[in-house]
Every structure is written in C-alpha cells, then in structure tokens.
Amino acid sequence: MPAHPSTTVEPATAAGAFDRFTDQRTVSLTTYRRDGTPVATPVHIAVVASTAYIRTFDPSGKLKRIRRSSAVEIAPCTLRGRVTGPAMRATARILSGDESTRAGRALAAKYPFLHGKLFPWYHRRKGLVTTNIELRAVDTG
C-alpha cells in the first residue's frame, strides 16, 4: 500500500516498535479503500509490550476497510489528526473474547474516563458494538 502522502514511513522492528507511541495519546490511523486511496483517522492508542491497541465501533468505515485489508499505518498526531511525526507500517487484527477484553482494559487504564466509561456507555446507548483492534508492527528493517 502507498504511504500516507504527508508522512514518511520509518522502518520498524518487532521488539520495541511501538515504544515511541507509549506516551502518545492520539495517532493517525491510515487504512486503505478498495482502490488504494489512504484514509487517515485520529484514534486513541494503548501500547502493551510489542502490541498496540485501538478501538472503534461497528459499523465504522475504518473497521470495514480493516476487514478488507489488514495493512495500516500509524503516525503520531494531534487530537484533530494533524500528523506530527513519521508513520510506521502495521498489521491490524480485529479481536474477540479474552483478547478483546485485555485490549479494552489497556485502553481503559490509559484513558479511564473516555474508554473506561464514556465510549462503552455511548456505544451501548446507540446500539453500536465496541470493537478492539490489535496492531502489530511490520518489520521493514
């Protein structure tokens, strides 16, 4: 997949690939449309060891694109999505069961109010399904 037009892609290695995102509150998640067009969306991120977790709801455009292609890129960004650093390639995997619970706990630990209370409540209220996603670094180094 092509790199996000406004960013460069940094090589990553599996060990410590997400270290630079540990304290980052928001990342720009780039997913790809069927025709290869990149779509960037700011999302919250939680990093645990060599894995990063994000969350969205079903149905959402980014989840639909991830189901079609697991290739994504993430880059540090502002709350409004302005990219502030180089991107890295990753693979997204939709979680279920205990893995999803673990990811939800990681996000709730980093964002107690937003991901611990507000988003789950809002999703339930609107009839949306909260969906946790695992990101794994693509070794390009």
N, C-alpha and C positions, 0 to 999 in steps of 0.2 A: 504494500500500500504506500502511497506517496506520503511524504512528511507534511505536517501542517505547514501551510505557506508562510506563516510568520515566525516559525521557530526552526532551530536546528535540532537534530537528534543526536544525543550523546550516547556513546557505547555504554553498555551495561554488562555487569557480570552478576550471576545469581546471588552470590554472597554479598550482602550489603547494598544491593541495587537500589533499594528504596530508602536508604539511610537519609538522603537529603530531603525526603518528604516527611520524615518523622514529626517534625515540628510545624510542618506546613498545614494550614487549616483548609485551604481550598486548592484544588488542582483543576486544570483544564483537561477534561477527558475528550479525546478525539476518537470518534467512531466513524465508520465509512458507509455511505449509501451504496446501493447496488451498483451504481455507475462509477464508484470510486471517489466521489466527492466527499471531502472531510467535513464533519460536523463537530464543532467543539462546544462543550457544555461544562460550566463550572460545577464541581461536585466536592463534597467533603471526603476526606481520606483518613484512614487509620492504618498505621503500619505496625505489624507484629512480626518480628524476626525477618524472614525473607519474603514476606507476603504483605500485600496491601489490600485493604477492603474499601469498597464504596457501596453506596446504597441508592436505589431508585425505587420506582413503583411500577407495577404492571397494571395497565398498559402505559408505556412511555416509548418515545421514539428511539432513545438510546438503547433501551433493552431490546427492542425489535432489531436494531442494527447489530447488537452484540450476538443475538441468536443466529443471525445470518453469517456473521464473520467475527471471530473472537479477537482479531487483530485490532489493537487500540494503541494510542499514545497518550501519555500524561505529561503535563508540564506545570510547574508552579504558576499560580496566577492570583489575581486579586479576587475579591468577592464577586465582582462584576464580570470576571472572565478575562481580564487583560493579562496576557502571558508575561511573566517576569523572569523567565529563565529557560534553559534548553529543555527540550522534550526527551522522553525515553520511550522506547517501544515496549509493549507488554501484551500479554495474552489474558483475556477476560474469561472467567468461568462463573456461570450462574450457580449459586449454592442452594442447597436444601438441607433439611433435617438439622443434625447437630452442627454441621459446618456453618450453616446459616445462622444458627443461634450464637456460635462462637464469634462470627463476624459482627453480628448485631451487638454483642457485649463489648467488643473492641471499639466500635463506633460510639456506643453509649458511654463508655469510660472516657473517651476523648471529648465528647460533646454531650454532657449529661442532660441538659435541658432539651436541646434540639433532637438528638437521636434516642435519648432515653425516654422522653415523654411526648414532645410536640409532634414530631413526624409520625411515630406509630399511632398516636391518637387520631391525627388528621387523616391518615390513610384508612384507618378503620371507619372513621366517620363518613368518608367519601366512598367507601366500598372498594378501595384500591388494595392491592396486595403489595406489601413491603418486600422488596427483593434485594438480597445482599449478593454482592459480586466480589469474587477474589481476583486480584491482579497478580500475575507472575511475570517477572522480567524476562525479556527475550534477550538471550546472550548474543550480543553483536560484537563482542571484543575478542 
